[in-house]
Amino acid sequence: MRLDKYLKVSRIIKRRTVAKDLADDSRVLINDKLAKPSSEVKVGDVVEIRFEHRHIKIEVSFLSDKILRSNPPMYELIEDKRIEKAVD
């Protein structure tokens, strides 16, 4: 499954275009390698996303093309760090 679609379907990011923009800005890593929006995501991959004030790291645990309540969790949260902005 494409990275941008996975981030949207798993509800980590609300819109696919936002997921695409993050990947285009080199703020998404898959298994410690820079990822493009079209990068393939597989079960077991570790995805790191660097938001402006927060960095999260997840492990992909399930893939599905559709958002269904009956689906198991699509990821397991490994790390969630808040980033403080330096004030001068």
N, C-alpha and C positions, 0 to 999 in steps of 0.2 A: 504494500500500500504506500502511496506517496506520503511524504512527511507532512505537507500542508493539509492534506485531507485527514490524516491521522490526528493531528493536533485539534482539528475542528470536531471530528466525530467523537473523540475522547473527552471533549469539553474542557480541554486545557486552555484553549483559545477560542473565543466566541465566533470569529469570522475567519474564513480560509484566506482572505486577502491579507489580514493582519499576520497570520502565520507565514504567508509567502514573504511579506515585507521583512519580518524578523530574520528569516533564513537568508534573504538577499542582503541584509545588513551584517552578515556573518555573526549572528547572535545565537545560532543553534548548532549544537554539536551532536553527532551520533557516534557513540563509541570513541569519544575524544578526537573526532575528525570533523572539520567544518562540513556542514550539510547544505545542500541546495533544496529548494522547495520540492523538486522532483525526486530527491533521494528516497530509496526504498527503505521502509521500516519493517523489521521482522520481530517476532516474539523473542524476547531475551536481549534486545538492543537497549543500551542506556542512552537516553536523550537528555541533554542539558540545554536549558533555555535561559538566556541572560536578558531579563527584563531590566528596565531602568533602575528600579529600586529593589529588585529581588532576583535571585538566581535559584532555579529549581533543577533538580536532577531526578529523573524517573526511569523505571525499568518497564519496558513494554511487556504486558502479560497476556493480552488478548487483542485480536484484530477483528473488526467487523466493519462492513461498508455502511451500515445503518445504525442509527441511535435507537436502541430498544431498551426498555426497562428490564427485560429478562436477561440481557447480556451481563456476564460477570464484569468486574472492574477491568478496565482496559490498561491500567498502569498501576504500579506500586511506587509511592513516593519514597525516594532514597534520601534526598536532602532538600531543605528549603531554607535559604539564607536571605536575610534582609540586608540590603546594602545602604549604609548611611552615606549621605552626601557630605563632603567636607565643606564646612562653612569658613570662609576667610574673614 
